Amino acid sequence: MNVKQQLMPVIILIAVLFISGCTGSYNTLRAKYMVGEVVVVGNEPFTHLAIQTGPSSIIILDCDKETKDFLLNNQGKTAKIFFEKMDDKETPNVIYVKKYEIISKVRQ
């Protein structure tokens, strides 16, 4: 048995582990979402667009201007906010909005 034949199973094992590791990390990169009421928190001039997911659960939304303007015009409506990353080092938490979907009208 030469060196190539001895190393071939090791090379195949490393390749399989590498490929399975890459596909496994793909699932963690997919966007997550939260559902809640679109609100504005803070006092002028330090207001922030946010989503309220419970009675005392507020999450700040970090998004582009177009998204921010749309959501500001839809305050009080329930939205599904898709995000890729959450910064839980801040209080309240901040999510980086990927896309959004308005799923109901203003609460009565």
C-alpha positions in Angstrom: 0.0 0.0 0.0 1.5 3.3 -1.0 1.1 6.7 0.7 -1.6 7.9 -1.6 -3.8 4.9 -0.9 -3.3 5.3 2.9 -4.2 9.0 2.8 -7.2 8.7 0.5 -9.7 7.7 3.4 -8.4 10.6 5.5 -8.8 13.1 2.7 -12.3 11.8 2.0 -13.2 12.1 5.7 -11.9 15.6 5.9 -13.8 16.6 2.7 -17.1 15.1 4.1 -16.7 16.9 7.4 -15.9 20.2 5.7 -19.0 20.0 3.4 -21.3 19.0 6.2 -19.9 21.8 8.4 -20.6 24.4 5.7 -24.2 23.2 5.1 -24.9 23.1 8.8 -23.9 26.7 9.3 -26.2 27.7 6.4 -29.2 27.0 8.6 -28.1 29.4 11.3 -27.7 32.2 8.7 -31.3 32.1 7.6 -33.4 35.0 8.6 -35.5 34.8 11.8 -38.6 36.8 12.5 -40.6 38.4 15.3 -44.2 39.4 15.4 -45.4 42.4 17.3 -46.9 45.9 17.2 -45.0 48.6 15.4 -44.3 51.4 17.9 -42.1 54.4 18.5 -40.3 54.7 21.8 -38.3 57.5 23.4 -38.7 61.2 23.5 -38.1 63.7 20.8 -35.5 64.1 19.4 -34.3 60.7 20.6 -37.1 58.5 19.3 -36.6 55.0 17.9 -38.7 52.7 15.7 -39.4 49.5 17.6 -41.6 46.4 17.8 -43.5 45.5 20.9 -43.7 41.7 21.2 -45.3 41.6 24.7 -46.6 43.8 27.5 -43.0 44.8 28.5 -40.9 43.5 25.6 -39.6 46.2 23.2 -37.1 45.6 20.5 -35.5 48.5 18.6 -35.5 48.1 14.8 -32.4 49.1 12.8 -33.3 49.5 9.2 -32.9 51.5 6.0 -34.7 54.8 5.5 -37.4 53.4 3.1 -38.3 50.6 5.6 -38.3 53.0 8.5 -40.6 55.5 6.7 -43.0 52.7 5.8 -43.1 51.3 9.3 -43.5 54.7 10.8 -46.6 55.2 8.7 -47.9 51.8 9.9 -47.6 52.4 13.7 -50.0 50.4 15.7 -50.3 47.6 13.1 -49.0 44.1 13.8 -46.0 43.2 11.7 -43.8 40.3 11.1 -40.2 41.6 11.1 -37.6 39.3 9.5 -34.0 39.8 10.7 -30.6 38.2 10.4 -28.9 39.5 13.5 -29.8 40.6 17.0 -27.6 42.8 19.2 -28.5 41.7 22.7 -25.7 43.8 24.2 -27.9 46.9 24.0 -30.9 47.5 26.3 -33.4 47.2 24.8 -32.3 44.7 22.2 -31.7 45.8 18.6 -32.5 43.7 15.5 -31.3 44.4 12.0 -34.3 44.3 9.7 -34.0 42.3 6.5 -37.7 42.6 5.5 -41.1 43.1 6.9 -44.7 42.2 6.4 -47.8 43.9 7.8 -50.1 41.2 9.0 -53.0 43.1 10.6 -54.6 46.5 11.0 -54.4 48.9 14.0 -55.6 47.4 17.3 -58.9 48.8 18.4 
